[in-house]
Amino acid sequence: MSDGHGLLTGKVVVVTGGASGIGRATCVRAAEEGAAAVVIGDIAEHGRDAGPSTAELVAATGIPVTHCPTDVTDPAALARLMAVADDVGGVDLMVNVAGISDRIALLDIDVARLRRVMAVNVEGTIFGAQAAARSMIDGGRAGSIVNISSVGGMRGFAMASTYSASKGAVRTFTYALADAVAPQGIRANVVLPGQVDTEMLRVEMAGGSPIRIPLGRKGRPSEIADAVVWLGSDLASYVTGASLVVDGGYSAVI
């Protein structure tokens, strides 16, 4: 276990899409920061890249971990995910990472592809947040919900119009979510990564687009996880309804 700062000590952390990429990095960082338990919600147990599963990586830190097969487009599956979290104390930090990309020209978009992107990226986030909020409220816990959007949710990309639309919806939904759960002491924020070196970027989006990044490189999944951990920690106790852009400066320049 690497040295952390105990930012999530005692907190039960649930991460959808936790089998790979940003989700996997978030699970590992949560364990390193002293989470009481990590619950992974993902259809798959292993990501597309080789190596140990997220559950194995978290278990190696000594933190209790459970993988719960979860289709985020199914509210009943998300309810079961919350029940698993309830068994270890109840969710304190919910991180909605699960998402898919869709590299397609505007004139080639069809109903099935559009609905699939919206179902996973938008409905999965909304129902994931709803399930977590319900669990927190029922358990009297003033928890935190962090959603993952994208700089694509505030900037447009010609070959990713459905993805941009879905991530824009995640961003604005989070603002409404923050207002809805604030009376119960629950915070809700959204992280907007830029290009991050994940399997999804390398495979589904052909390595990304030729954009200028002031810091001169793609981000690492662990760097997005660091932002998530901070938002879920008590250091961000007065932060809600905020968008945290983690993109190496890309969106700040023309």
Secondary structure, 3 states (H helix, E strand, C coil): CCCCCCCCCCCEEEEECCCCHHHHHHHHHHHHCCCCEEEEECCCCCCCCCCCCHHHHHHCCCCCEEEECCCCCCHHHHHHHHHHHHCCCCCCEEEECCCCCCCECHHHCCHHHHHHHHHHHHHHHHHHHHHHHHHHHHHCCCCEEEEECCHHHCCCCCCEHHHHHHHHHHHHHHHHHHHHHHHHCCEEEEEEECCECCHHHHHHCCCCCCCCCCCCCCECHHHHHHHHHHHHCHHHCCCCCCEEEECCCHHHCC
